[in-house]
Amino acid sequence: MNIFERIQQLDRRWIYIVVALAIALPLAFPFNSDNITSPPTENLYQFIDSFAGRPDRAILLSFYHDASTMPELFPMEVAILRHCFERNIKVFTLTWLPSAGPIIDYAINTVKEDYPNIKSGVDYCNFGYIPASLAMPTVLGMGDNIAASVKTDAEGRKLENLEIMKGITNYSEMNLVIEFSGSSAGGMWLFYARPKFGLNIAVGVTAVMAADEYPYLQTGQFIGMLAGLKGAAEYEKLTDVFGAYREPGTPLDLGVDEDGNKIPHGRSFSSDILRDESIQKYLNITPQHIAKFKPKEYQQFVDKHPEKKAIFDSLKEEKDGMIEIDVTKVTEAQKDELGYVAFNDLNRLTYNIPYKFKVARIGMNAQSVAHIMIIVFIVLGNIGYFIQKARQAKQQ
């Protein structure tokens, strides 16, 4: 028998083992791979980013799903929250499902661990669970006055007294809602809020739902969409390249501009930057531990933390005209001397992405390898089948 005939006789359990390994190994040992971003994801990113630093703009995230669809939807929720916290964008959250209330808390707390200055009631506000029977009056009521429609947040505080509400009245300011769902996404907002108030809508959906949502994208009723794990991976990439970007000499607090808006960290979206080969270092999902500086960049960096200069100087090494600091060589005593802010600022410049901010990309690696293996087996199996049929025909 030739190889194709042997494959025809192969015990299917071996195929299951190979596919299982194709999924497990990329999850256990992540590898760096690029992820081409699509227009629905880019459009959503740019729309959210247009609110950066503005006290009179905010977005609303609607968590309309339970734990069963978290593998696809939770990474995109974390990615968007991270984008907002990086770029000083006000965020409101709510859900019509009791089971989604803890998911909101989990998503916010997951991201907040890396943003100690982000405060509830100032940078974000969670409305919590609102019964589905009140969904329509709530959706319509927020179009006139948010604080009058949703009187208290999930912590029982009156909305009208919260700092985050300064400059935010209705959909004129909170002019984007993103609904994450594993069943039917965006319907309530599309039927009631968009026709009456012109609210902009986007959705985050599971991969099998994406085909149903494309007509709304094509008609302009949705301004963007994240489709399954692929959409989440795309948004993770955009946040790394733009939202979480730092120049070595960037001040920790950029202050406010002439209009009183906060100047956010990061940089604005540009398709030219996405095509630039130099951004590859921002896309590595394998662990990174060395921060590299040109001499001028190093000076700009230590100028941000002048009192820590002696410690940084003791850690640096010069190689090929570059200055390098290996964060794995920083002792616990040195970490304590540097403090959370200075060490975190250094660690950022290694471009070492915390695991929770690259979950979708690691998952896409496993998904891609598994799909390739399945396609290979299908092709080889079909070739073997037709060879076998051809030989049987000759024998007859």
N, C-alpha and C positions, 0 to 999 in steps of 0.2 A: 504493500500500500504506500502511496505517496503521502506527503504531509497533509494535503487537503482531505484525503480519505481518512487519515488518522484523526484529524480534527472532528470529522463526522462521527467517529466512534468514541470521542472523548467523553468521559463521565462528566455530566453537567456540574457536579459538585466542585470540580477543579475550576470551572469557569466562575462559580460563585466565590471561591477562595481568592482568585486573581482580582475580581472586581472589588471584593472587600478590602484587599490590600491596597488597591489603587485609590480607595477612599481614605483608608486609615493612615497610610504612610505620609501623604501630603499634609494631613492634619497634625500628625506628630512631628514632622520635620518640614516646616514651611519653606518654600523657595520663592525667590523674587520673580514676579511676573508683572507685566504691564496690563492695564485694563483700559481699553479704548472707551472713552465716555460718549454717550449718545445725546442728541439734542434735547429730548424730554428732561434728562437729568441736568444738563447744562442750563437749560432755561429756568428750571426751578432754582438752581444754585444762584444764578444771577439775580433772579427776582428777590430772593431772600437777602442776598448781599447788598442790594440797593437800599436796604433799611439800615445798614451798618452805621452805628454811632448816633442815629437819629432818635431823640426822645419822643418824637411825635409819630413814630411808626412801630408796629409790632406784628407778630404772626401768632396764629392760633393753631395748636396741634390737637387733633381729635383722635383719640385712641379707641377705635371701634373694633377691637378684637380681643380674644382671650389668649391663654398660654399656648394653645395648639398651633398658632401661626407665628409664634415668637422667633423661631429660627430664621425666618425671612424678614420679618417686619422690625424686630427689635434692633438689629444693627443699623437700619436706616434711621430709626428714631434717635439712637445715640449719636449718629453722624450729624444729624441736623441740629440737635441740642449743642453738640460740640462747636459746630459752626457759629451758632448764635452766641455762645458764651465767649468764643474767641473774638468775635467782631462787634461786641456790644449791641446785640439785637434783642429787644424785649420779646419774651416768649410767654404765651398763655397756653394752658393745657386743660382738657376736659375729656369726659367719656360718658357715653349713654349706657355702658355696661358695668354692672357692679364688679365683675371679675377683672375688669381692666384698670380699676383704681390702683391696686398694688403695682401694676406694670408701669403706670405713670411714675410712681414714687421710685421704683427700681431704676427706671431710665434716668431720671433726674439725679438721683444719688450716685449712680454709676459715673456720670460725667462730672458731677460736682467735686468728686474726690481730687480731681486735678485742677480745680479752679476754686481755691479757698476764699477768694474775694467775691464770688457770686453769692448773692443773697436773695432769699425768698421775699417776695413783696417789693423788691427793688429791681432785680434783673429778670425775674420770672415770677409767675403766679399760677398756681394750680387751682382750678375751679373744682376739681375732683369729680365725683360721680353725680350726674344729674339724671333723674329717671327718664326713660325713653318717652313716657307719656308727656313730659314737659319739653321734649326736643323742639317741636315746631314753635311754640311760643318763645322759647329761649333763643332759637335761631333768628326769629323775626324781631324779638325784643332787643337783641344786641345791635341790630341795625340802627336803632334809634338811640339807645343809651345802654352801654354794657353794665355799668354799675347799678342801674335800675333793674335790669333783667336778671343779673346774677349778683345778688346782694352781698353774699359772703364767699370767701374762698374755702378751700378744703380744711384750713386751719381755724375757721370760724371768724376770721377778721373781716370787717366791713370793707368792701372793695373801694369805696369812695375815700377811705382814709389811707390807702396804700400809696407809697411813693411811685410805684410803677404806673399808676393811673394818671399821673401828671402828663398832660398832652394826649391822652388816649380817651376818646369818648365813645366812638362807634366804629362801623366798618370803614369810615373815611380814613381812620388811622390804623386800625387793625385790619388791613386790607388784603390779607392772605390767610386762608385756612388750608391746612394739609390734613387729610383724613387717611389714617392707616387702617386697612381692613382686609380681612381674609374672605369676605363674602360679597357685600355690595358697598362700594366706596363712593362717597361724595354726593349721594342722591339727595339727602335732605338739604344740603347747602345749594345744590344745583337747582332744585325745584323751587326753593323759597327765597334764599338770600341773594342769589345771583340776579334773578329777574328784577327784584325790587330795589336792591341796593348796589348792584354791580360788583359784588364781592368776587375777588379772584380766588380760584380753587385749584388745588393740586392734590394728587393722591399718591399713597404708597401702598402697593398691592402685592399679593403673591404672584409668582410667575404665571400660574395657570389663569389668573384673572386679567392679565395684561391685555390680551386680545380684545376683551370686552370693553376696555377703557379707551382704546386707540381712537374710536370715532369721536369721542369728546375732545381728544387732543387735536384731531384734524379740523374740527369745527371751531376751535379756539375756546370752547367752554371750560376746558382745563388748561392751565398755563404750563403744567409740567407733570411728570409722573416718574416714580421710582418703581421699577418692575422687578420684583423678587430680589434674590441675593445679588444678582448682577447690578441692579440699580443701586443697592446699598453699597456695593464695592466701588461703583463709580463715584458715589457721593463721598465716600471715605477718601478717595484719591483727590478729589477737588478740594476738600477741606485741608488735606495735608499740603497740597501745592500752593493754595492761596490763603485760606483762613488761618492756618497755623504757621505760616511763614514768618521767620524772624531774620532780620539782619543782625550780625554780631554786635553792632553798635547801637541798636535800637533801644531807646530808653524804656524802662519798665512801665512808666506811666507817660503816655503821650499827651495827656491833657485834653483841652477842648479847642475847637476852632473859633473863628470870629463870630459864628452864629450860635455858639453855645453847645454845639454838638460834640460828643466825645469823639476823639480821634482813635479809631480802632487799629489794633495790630493787624498784621497780614497785608495782603495786596489784592487789588481788584482783579477780577477774572479777565483773562486774555487767552485766546486760542493760540497766539504766537508762543506764549510761555509753555503751553501744553506740548507744543512740538519741539521745544528746545531740549537738546540732549542733556543739558546741565541739570535738569530737574530730576533725573533718574535717582539721585541720592535721596530725594524726598519720598520715593516710592518703595524703598526697600522695606520689606516686612520681616526680613530676618533680623535678629538682634544686632544692633550697632552699639559701639562703646567708645569710639574715638571722635573727639571734636577737633576739626582742622581749621586753622586760621592762616590767612596771609598776615605778615607782620603788622600791617596797618589795621587789619580787622581785629587782631589780638589786642592792640592798644585801645581800640574803640571799645572792646568788650570789657577790659579791666577798668576802663574809665567809668563804666556803669557801676562798678563795685570797688571803688578805690581803697577802701579799708580792707579788702580781701586780696589785694594785689600780691602780697608776699606768699600767700598760700597758692595762688594760681601759678606764680613764678616757680615755686618748688615742684609743681606737678608737670610743668610743660617740658616738651622735648622738641628739638628742631630736626626736621627731616626734609631733605630736598627743597629747602627754601620755605617750608611751611612749619608752623608751630602746631604741635599736637598735644592734646591732653586725653589720657585714657581714664575714663571715669571709673573703671573697675579697680584702678589703683588708688582711688581716694579712700583713705581709711575712715572708720567711724568717727574718730576724733576730729579729722579734717572736715568731715561732713557737718559735725556739730559747730565747728568754727565758722564754716561758710554760711550755715543757716539754710533754711528751706528755699528761700528766694534765690540766692546766689547759686546754690547747687542745682536747683531746678532749671535755672537759666542756662547753666553750662550743659546740663544733660539734654536740653532741647536741641542744642547745636550738634549733638551726635546724630540727630535725626532718627533716634531710637523710638519707635512708635509703641506706646503701651498696647498690650494685647487686645484690650477691649475696643480700641480704635482701629483694629485691622481684622476683626473677626470675619467680616464678609469677604475680604480678599483672600484670607486663608481658606475659607469655605469654597470660594470660586476655584482655587487651585485644585482642591480635591474633586470638585464637580467636573472640572475640565478633564483631568486625568481619567476619571471613571468613564466619562462619555467617550473619550478616545478609545479606551479599552473595549467598550461595548461595540463601537463602530468596527473596530478591527475584527472582533469575533463574528459580527454579522457578515462582513465582507468575506472572511475566510470560510465561514459556514456556507454561504451561498455559492462560492466558487466550488467547494467540495461537493455540494449538492448537484450542481450542473455537470461536473466531471463524472460523478457517479451515475447520473441519468444517461449521459452520453455513452458510457461503457455498457450499461445495460441494454441500450438500443442496438449497439453493435453486436452483442451476444445473441440477440434475438434474430 
